Amino acid sequence: MLKPGISCIVSNTMDAEWCTSVLKETIVLHGKPEMCNTDQGSQFTSHEFTQVLLDNNIKISMDGKGRALDNIYIERFRRSLKYEHV
C-alpha cells in the first residue's frame, strides 16, 4: 500500500515523452532533487528529458554502459512488479 502523497505510475513503453512527464510531475509534487541518476537508455539521454534536468539545475548522473549491476535492486523490483502485479 502506498503512503499518502506518494503515487505510482506505470507504462508499457517507457518512452522519452512518458519519462519526461513523470519527471516533471515528480518535480512539481516533491521539489527538485540535487541529482538524477539513470541508466543510459534512449529515453533518459533524449534532449527532451535532459533539458528538463538542465532547466531545473539538476545534476545528471548516468550508470556506465553495460553496468546492469549498478542498479540491480531497482531492476529486480521492476521485474517483480511487471510479472507479478501488472
Kinemage of the C-alpha trace (Angstrom):
@kinemage 1
@onewidth
@group {chain A} dominant
@subgroup {mainchain}
@vectorlist {calphas} color= white
{ca met a 1} P 0.000 0.000 0.000
{ca leu a 2} L 1.288 3.455 -0.883
{ca lys a 3} L 1.649 6.145 1.751
{ca pro a 4} L -0.469 9.304 1.386
{ca gly a 5} L 1.148 11.738 -1.032
{ca ile a 6} L 3.026 9.010 -2.907
{ca ser a 7} L 1.918 7.968 -6.371
{ca cys a 8} L 2.712 5.124 -8.709
{ca ile a 9} L 2.731 5.498 -12.488
{ca val a 10} L 3.124 2.500 -14.789
{ca ser a 11} L 3.763 2.451 -18.530
{ca asn a 12} L 4.060 -0.327 -21.090
{ca thr a 13} L 6.598 1.582 -23.178
{ca met a 14} L 8.719 3.915 -21.002
{ca asp a 15} L 9.369 6.216 -23.958
{ca ala a 16} L 11.056 9.623 -23.618
{ca glu a 17} L 7.756 11.520 -23.561
{ca trp a 18} L 6.368 9.400 -20.716
{ca cys a 19} L 9.618 9.542 -18.692
{ca thr a 20} L 9.734 13.315 -19.130
{ca ser a 21} L 6.147 13.723 -17.944
{ca val a 22} L 6.897 11.597 -14.850
{ca leu a 23} L 9.989 13.706 -14.164
{ca lys a 24} L 8.015 16.954 -14.440
{ca glu a 25} L 5.237 15.648 -12.181
{ca thr a 26} L 7.785 14.489 -9.616
{ca ile a 27} L 9.407 17.930 -9.526
{ca val a 28} L 6.008 19.584 -9.008
{ca leu a 29} L 4.955 17.167 -6.255
{ca his a 30} L 8.249 16.699 -4.405
{ca gly a 31} L 10.555 19.524 -5.460
{ca lys a 32} L 13.836 19.400 -7.325
{ca pro a 33} L 16.427 16.823 -6.346
{ca glu a 34} L 20.092 17.759 -6.397
{ca met a 35} L 20.869 14.917 -8.820
{ca cys a 36} L 19.045 12.464 -11.089
{ca asn a 37} L 20.694 9.075 -11.685
{ca thr a 38} L 19.519 6.862 -14.558
{ca asp a 39} L 20.911 4.289 -16.919
{ca gln a 40} L 21.862 5.330 -20.453
{ca gly a 41} L 18.578 4.317 -22.046
{ca ser a 42} L 17.496 6.421 -25.021
{ca gln a 43} L 14.595 7.876 -23.045
{ca phe a 44} L 16.994 9.260 -20.412
{ca thr a 45} L 19.569 10.570 -22.878
{ca ser a 46} L 16.917 12.241 -25.046
{ca his a 47} L 17.034 16.007 -25.452
{ca glu a 48} L 13.511 16.273 -24.035
{ca phe a 49} L 14.404 14.509 -20.749
{ca thr a 50} L 17.842 16.030 -20.206
{ca gln a 51} L 16.561 19.537 -20.982
{ca val a 52} L 14.109 19.324 -18.062
{ca leu a 53} L 17.015 18.397 -15.795
{ca leu a 54} L 19.192 21.224 -17.116
{ca asp a 55} L 16.358 23.786 -16.917
{ca asn a 56} L 15.907 22.890 -13.243
{ca asn a 57} L 19.644 22.866 -12.406
{ca ile a 58} L 19.532 19.159 -11.572
{ca lys a 59} L 22.852 17.342 -11.946
{ca ile a 60} L 22.772 14.496 -14.465
{ca ser a 61} L 24.286 11.177 -13.405
{ca met a 62} L 24.203 8.021 -15.540
{ca asp a 63} L 25.393 4.497 -14.908
{ca gly a 64} L 28.133 3.247 -17.193
{ca lys a 65} L 27.246 1.275 -20.324
{ca gly a 66} L 26.876 -2.416 -19.647
{ca arg a 67} L 26.715 -1.852 -15.887
{ca ala a 68} L 23.442 -3.654 -15.110
{ca leu a 69} L 24.702 -4.433 -11.611
{ca asp a 70} L 24.886 -0.707 -10.783
{ca asn a 71} L 21.115 -0.642 -10.282
{ca ile a 72} L 20.321 -4.309 -9.734
{ca tyr a 73} L 17.871 -3.709 -6.864
{ca ile a 74} L 15.553 -1.414 -8.807
{ca glu a 75} L 15.802 -3.633 -11.886
{ca arg a 76} L 14.673 -6.617 -9.798
{ca phe a 77} L 11.849 -4.557 -8.285
{ca arg a 78} L 10.647 -3.519 -11.746
{ca arg a 79} L 10.765 -7.118 -12.956
{ca ser a 80} L 8.766 -8.326 -9.967
{ca leu a 81} L 6.244 -5.533 -10.370
{ca lys a 82} L 5.855 -6.243 -14.087
{ca tyr a 83} L 5.467 -10.018 -13.885
{ca glu a 84} L 3.718 -10.433 -10.531
{ca his a 85} L 1.414 -7.413 -10.330
{ca val a 86} L 0.803 -5.866 -13.752
